[in-house]
Amino acid sequence: MSARQEGAAADKAYCIIGGGVMGEAIGRSLISTGTASASAIIICDIDAKRRSYLESDLGVTVTGEHAEACQAAPVVVLAVKPQDFRTISNSLQGRILPEQLVLSIMAGVNVGTLRNQLGHRALVRVMPNTPAQIGKGMAVWTATPEVNDEQRATVRRILQTLGIELYVPDERYIDMATAVSGSGPGFFFLILEAMIDGAVQIGMRRELAAEMVYQTALGSAAFAQQSKLHTAVLRDQVTSPGGTTAEGIRAMEQQGVRAGIIEAIVAAYERTLELGQEA
């Protein structure tokens, strides 16, 4: 810690361990929504350049020491890669008080592993996604019985700063959500990229294609969500017999687009389970 920060960890309301994309997004959202002040947040990251950036850009306290960071903070967020959890848990074991809430966004690291390696029982597993950076995220979460009603309300407040939060009573849905909503933005970005490339291939300027594709995606998702109709019905509405959409869908099916997307979800889910085993 810097001289200014010496001894300041104990008065923080939120400790975020891991200052990467999602750790930063959580800290930034807490501040921008007025849920917490910058002075109430401490972020721990092992990279000195990253700490310097977070300190100057967000105004939060930063440190490279995990145990110091989580000292007495009511909420401790684990926002590190699952592969790094074993090392971090060694420094945290026995350091977290029973009344503190631990919120993990690590893919695949289940409650049993968290409990065993941290020696702690008030645990929440969350799977957010990267649109949380602009308040449009999807965060699916579950909690152990030791998490009280007040702490559950706190979790909801935190996650609502990121977008939509969805509680599930069974932990297995968190691993499924990792494959669907957690990895999902990457799949959609690939589809968007392919549509833009297709537009360029037929002669459209890339910037014009991007604007058209992004708005088409936004409008289609909003329409599907609001209409409540099955996506097959919505697809049928825009697919005239012998028309352009019908021909395009025929080409997509020939290329195995549907099967490829299904396999992507399955592969992401299986990898999630593997990450849990590695942790």
C-alpha positions as CSV (number, residue, x, y, z in Angstrom):
1,M,0.0,0.0,0.0
2,S,1.0,3.6,-0.5
3,A,1.7,5.8,2.6
4,R,-1.7,7.4,2.1
5,Q,-3.4,4.0,2.2
6,E,-1.4,2.6,5.2
7,G,-3.9,1.1,7.7
8,A,-6.9,2.1,5.6
9,A,-8.1,-1.4,4.7
10,A,-10.0,-2.0,7.9
11,D,-12.6,0.7,7.2
12,K,-13.6,-0.5,3.7
13,A,-17.2,-1.8,3.0
14,Y,-16.2,-3.6,-0.2
15,C,-13.1,-5.6,-0.9
16,I,-12.5,-6.7,-4.5
17,I,-9.8,-9.3,-5.0
18,G,-8.8,-9.2,-8.6
19,G,-8.7,-5.9,-10.5
20,G,-9.3,-7.2,-14.0
21,V,-12.2,-6.5,-16.3
22,M,-15.0,-7.7,-14.0
23,G,-13.3,-6.5,-10.8
24,E,-13.0,-3.1,-12.3
25,A,-16.6,-3.2,-13.6
26,I,-18.0,-4.1,-10.2
27,G,-16.0,-1.3,-8.5
28,R,-16.9,1.3,-11.2
29,S,-20.6,0.3,-11.1
30,L,-20.8,0.6,-7.3
31,I,-19.3,4.1,-7.5
32,S,-21.3,5.3,-10.6
33,T,-24.6,4.3,-9.2
34,G,-24.0,5.8,-5.8
35,T,-24.1,2.4,-4.1
36,A,-20.7,3.0,-2.6
37,S,-18.2,5.8,-2.5
38,A,-14.7,5.2,-3.9
39,S,-13.3,5.6,-0.3
40,A,-15.4,2.6,0.7
41,I,-13.7,0.2,-1.8
42,I,-10.4,-1.5,-1.8
43,I,-9.2,-3.5,-4.8
44,C,-6.4,-6.0,-4.6
45,D,-4.3,-6.9,-7.7
46,I,-0.9,-8.3,-8.0
47,D,0.0,-6.1,-11.0
48,A,1.5,-2.8,-9.9
49,K,0.5,-1.0,-13.2
50,R,-3.0,-2.2,-12.8
51,R,-3.2,-1.0,-9.2
52,S,-1.9,2.4,-10.3
53,Y,-4.5,2.6,-13.0
54,L,-7.4,1.7,-10.6
55,E,-6.2,4.1,-8.0
56,S,-6.0,7.0,-10.4
57,D,-9.1,6.3,-12.5
58,L,-11.5,5.1,-9.8
59,G,-10.1,6.8,-6.8
60,V,-10.2,3.5,-4.8
61,T,-7.7,2.2,-2.3
62,V,-5.4,-0.5,-3.8
63,T,-3.1,-3.1,-2.5
64,G,-1.2,-6.2,-3.6
65,E,-1.8,-8.1,-0.3
66,H,-4.9,-10.3,-0.3
67,A,-5.1,-10.8,3.5
68,E,-4.8,-7.1,4.2
69,A,-7.4,-6.2,1.6
70,C,-10.2,-8.3,3.0
71,Q,-9.6,-7.3,6.6
72,A,-13.0,-6.7,8.2
73,A,-14.7,-5.7,5.0
74,P,-18.4,-6.8,5.2
75,V,-18.3,-7.9,1.5
76,V,-15.4,-9.7,-0.1
77,V,-15.6,-10.2,-3.9
78,L,-13.4,-12.9,-5.5
79,A,-12.9,-11.7,-9.1
80,V,-9.8,-13.7,-10.0
81,K,-9.3,-16.5,-12.5
82,P,-10.3,-19.9,-11.2
83,Q,-6.8,-21.1,-11.9
84,D,-5.4,-18.6,-9.4
85,F,-7.8,-19.5,-6.6
86,R,-5.7,-22.1,-4.9
87,T,-2.8,-19.6,-4.4
88,I,-5.1,-16.9,-3.2
89,S,-7.1,-19.1,-0.9
90,N,-3.9,-20.1,0.9
91,S,-3.4,-16.5,2.0
92,L,-7.0,-16.0,2.9
93,Q,-7.7,-19.2,4.9
94,G,-8.6,-18.3,8.4
95,R,-8.5,-14.6,7.7
96,I,-12.2,-14.1,6.8
97,L,-14.5,-13.6,9.7
98,P,-17.8,-15.6,10.0
99,E,-19.9,-12.4,9.6
100,Q,-18.2,-11.4,6.3
101,L,-19.9,-12.2,3.0
102,V,-17.8,-13.8,0.3
103,L,-19.0,-13.3,-3.2
104,S,-17.2,-15.4,-5.9
105,I,-17.5,-14.7,-9.7
106,M,-14.9,-17.5,-10.5
107,A,-16.1,-19.8,-13.2
108,G,-16.5,-23.4,-12.1
109,V,-15.3,-23.0,-8.6
110,N,-18.2,-24.5,-6.6
111,V,-19.4,-23.8,-3.1
112,G,-17.8,-26.9,-1.7
113,T,-14.4,-25.9,-3.0
114,L,-14.9,-22.3,-1.7
115,R,-15.9,-23.6,1.7
116,N,-13.0,-26.1,2.0
117,Q,-10.3,-23.8,0.8
118,L,-11.4,-20.6,2.6
119,G,-12.7,-22.2,5.8
120,H,-15.8,-20.0,5.4
121,R,-19.5,-20.6,5.1
122,A,-21.4,-17.4,4.1
123,L,-20.8,-17.8,0.4
124,V,-22.4,-16.5,-2.8
125,R,-21.6,-17.7,-6.3
126,V,-22.3,-15.3,-9.1
127,M,-21.9,-15.6,-12.9
128,P,-21.9,-12.1,-14.4
129,N,-20.9,-11.1,-18.0
130,T,-19.0,-8.4,-19.7
131,P,-22.0,-6.1,-20.6
132,A,-21.9,-5.4,-16.9
133,Q,-19.3,-2.8,-17.9
134,I,-22.1,-0.6,-19.2
135,G,-24.9,-1.6,-16.8
136,K,-26.4,-4.1,-19.3
137,G,-25.1,-7.3,-17.8
138,M,-26.8,-10.6,-16.7
139,A,-25.8,-11.9,-13.3
140,V,-27.0,-15.3,-12.1
141,W,-26.4,-16.1,-8.4
142,T,-27.0,-18.5,-5.6
143,A,-26.2,-18.5,-1.9
144,T,-25.5,-20.9,1.0
145,P,-28.0,-21.1,3.9
146,E,-25.5,-19.2,6.1
147,V,-26.1,-16.0,4.0
148,N,-28.7,-14.0,5.9
149,D,-31.6,-11.9,4.5
150,E,-29.6,-8.7,4.9
151,Q,-26.7,-10.1,3.1
152,R,-28.9,-11.4,0.2
153,A,-30.3,-7.9,-0.1
154,T,-26.8,-6.5,-0.3
155,V,-26.0,-9.0,-3.1
156,R,-29.0,-7.9,-5.0
157,R,-28.0,-4.2,-4.7
158,I,-24.5,-5.0,-5.9
159,L,-25.6,-7.0,-8.9
160,Q,-28.3,-4.6,-9.9
161,T,-25.6,-2.0,-10.5
162,L,-24.3,-4.3,-13.2
163,G,-27.7,-4.9,-15.0
164,I,-30.2,-7.7,-14.4
165,E,-29.8,-10.2,-11.5
166,L,-31.4,-13.6,-11.3
167,Y,-31.3,-15.8,-8.2
168,V,-31.3,-19.6,-8.7
169,P,-31.8,-22.0,-5.8
170,D,-29.6,-24.8,-7.2
171,E,-25.9,-24.2,-7.7
172,R,-25.8,-26.4,-10.9
173,Y,-27.5,-23.5,-12.7
174,I,-24.5,-21.3,-12.1
175,D,-22.3,-23.6,-14.2
176,M,-25.0,-23.7,-16.9
177,A,-25.2,-19.9,-16.8
178,T,-21.4,-19.7,-17.2
179,A,-21.9,-21.4,-20.6
180,V,-25.0,-19.4,-21.6
181,S,-24.8,-15.9,-20.3
182,G,-21.2,-15.8,-19.1
183,S,-19.6,-17.0,-22.3
184,G,-22.6,-15.8,-24.4
185,P,-21.3,-12.3,-25.3
186,G,-18.3,-13.9,-27.0
187,F,-20.6,-16.0,-29.1
188,F,-22.7,-13.1,-30.1
189,F,-19.7,-11.0,-30.9
190,L,-18.6,-13.7,-33.3
191,I,-22.0,-13.7,-35.0
192,L,-22.0,-9.9,-35.2
193,E,-18.5,-10.0,-36.7
194,A,-19.6,-12.5,-39.3
195,M,-22.6,-10.5,-40.3
196,I,-20.5,-7.4,-40.7
197,D,-18.0,-9.3,-42.7
198,G,-20.8,-10.7,-44.9
199,A,-22.1,-7.2,-45.5
200,V,-18.6,-6.0,-46.5
201,Q,-18.3,-9.0,-48.8
202,I,-21.3,-7.9,-50.8
203,G,-19.9,-4.3,-51.1
204,M,-21.1,-2.4,-48.0
205,R,-18.8,0.0,-46.1
206,R,-17.8,-1.6,-42.8
207,E,-18.9,1.3,-40.6
208,L,-22.3,1.3,-42.3
209,A,-22.6,-2.5,-41.9
210,A,-21.6,-2.3,-38.2
211,E,-24.4,0.3,-37.5
212,M,-27.0,-1.8,-39.3
213,V,-25.9,-5.1,-37.7
214,Y,-25.7,-3.7,-34.1
215,Q,-29.2,-2.1,-34.3
216,T,-30.7,-5.2,-35.9
217,A,-29.3,-7.3,-33.1
218,L,-30.6,-4.9,-30.4
219,G,-34.0,-4.6,-32.0
220,S,-34.4,-8.4,-32.6
221,A,-33.5,-9.2,-28.9
222,A,-35.8,-6.5,-27.6
223,F,-38.6,-7.7,-29.8
224,A,-38.2,-11.3,-28.8
225,Q,-38.1,-10.4,-25.1
226,Q,-41.2,-8.2,-25.3
227,S,-43.3,-10.4,-27.6
228,K,-42.9,-13.6,-25.5
229,L,-43.4,-15.6,-28.6
230,H,-41.2,-18.6,-29.3
231,T,-38.2,-17.6,-31.5
232,A,-39.3,-20.1,-34.1
233,V,-42.5,-18.2,-34.5
234,L,-40.7,-14.9,-34.8
235,R,-38.3,-16.4,-37.4
236,D,-41.3,-17.7,-39.4
237,Q,-42.8,-14.2,-39.4
238,V,-39.8,-12.8,-41.3
239,T,-39.3,-15.8,-43.5
240,S,-41.5,-15.5,-46.6
241,P,-41.7,-18.6,-48.9
242,G,-39.0,-18.5,-51.5
243,G,-37.8,-15.1,-50.1
244,T,-34.4,-13.7,-49.1
245,T,-34.5,-14.8,-45.5
246,A,-35.5,-18.3,-46.4
247,E,-32.5,-18.5,-48.7
248,G,-30.2,-17.1,-46.1
249,I,-31.4,-19.5,-43.4
250,R,-31.0,-22.4,-45.8
251,A,-27.4,-21.4,-46.3
252,M,-26.9,-21.1,-42.5
253,E,-28.3,-24.6,-41.9
254,Q,-26.2,-26.0,-44.7
255,Q,-23.1,-24.6,-43.0
256,G,-24.1,-26.0,-39.6
257,V,-24.6,-22.7,-37.8
258,R,-27.3,-24.0,-35.5
259,A,-25.3,-27.1,-34.6
260,G,-22.2,-25.1,-34.1
261,I,-23.9,-22.7,-31.6
262,I,-25.4,-25.6,-29.7
263,E,-22.0,-27.3,-29.5
264,A,-20.4,-24.0,-28.3
265,I,-22.8,-24.0,-25.3
266,V,-22.1,-27.6,-24.5
267,A,-18.3,-27.1,-24.8
268,A,-18.4,-24.1,-22.6
269,Y,-20.4,-25.9,-20.0
270,E,-18.0,-28.9,-20.0
271,R,-15.0,-26.5,-19.7
272,T,-16.7,-24.8,-16.8
273,L,-16.8,-28.2,-15.0
274,E,-13.2,-28.8,-15.8
275,L,-12.2,-25.4,-14.3
276,G,-13.9,-26.4,-11.1
277,Q,-11.9,-29.6,-11.0
278,E,-8.7,-27.8,-11.6
279,A,-9.4,-25.3,-8.8
